[in-house]
Amino acid sequence: MNLSFFDQFMSPVYLGVPLIALALLLPWLLFPTPSPRWLNNRLLTLQNWFVGQFTSQLFSPINVGGHKWALILAALMIYLISLNMLGLLPYTFTPTTQLSMNMGLAVPLWLATVLLGMRNQPTAALGHLLPEGTPVPLIPVLIIIETISLFIRPLALGVRLTANLTAGHLLMQLIATAAFVLLPMMPTVAILTTIILFLLTILEVAVAMIQAYVFVLLMSLYLQENV
């Protein structure tokens, strides 16, 4: 049976049960739970330090009203990192390579920030659609352009995350296939290809973390505009 390179992005089904549900629920089981003791273990201490540093850096330019989103965005950051990292393991499925899932995360959060701005400061929220000092003949055109750019934001969030992870997985599979095919014919070239694959894997680990951070960072910027 000939398999396509894109078969790895198909949602696996076992006995009629979509395994994407397990892929979405499994990361929550891997997180260390808080302890009632006064002193936490090293893993929980490291997790608390990471969440604290991330939250303080992300919300430092946002006023106090936007700090209510700290729990949501911090949980989303850890969740996306876990999904992306687990997807790099062999014989696993990466849910964040599905555009539908990424849009399901981006659209509600983006819409919540827009509605929050419309409720709290409607004048300032609508003022983003028209830059100050715009010539009168350009006002209708700029309003249309800014409105389109506003509605493209969640699409850009979802497509960016999907495209980066999909491209990385495809490149890793192509190089791994090349190394496997070249091994009996040109062992030296196959070893060099394997070294490149190892370096690319390290790069993909960094990309998995960076893309999750960029997703949450852009969401915090949208929140900053509307709070």
HELIX and SHEET records of a PDB file:
HELIX    1   1 PHE A    5  PHE A    9  5                                   5    
HELIX    2   2 ILE A   20  LEU A   30  1                                  11    
HELIX    3   3 ARG A   42  PHE A   59  1                                  18    
HELIX    4   4 VAL A   64  TRP A   69  5                                   6    
HELIX    5   5 ALA A   70  LEU A   86  1                                  17    
HELIX    6   6 PRO A   95  THR A   97  5                                   3    
HELIX    7   7 LEU A   99  ASN A  120  1                                  22    
HELIX    8   8 PRO A  122  GLY A  127  1                                   6    
HELIX    9   9 VAL A  136  LEU A  138  5                                   3    
HELIX   10  10 ILE A  139  LEU A  182  1                                  44    
HELIX   11  11 PRO A  187  ASN A  226  1                                  40    
SHEET    1   A 2 VAL A  13  TYR A  14  0                                        
SHEET    2   A 2 VAL A  17  PRO A  18 -1                                        
END                                                                             
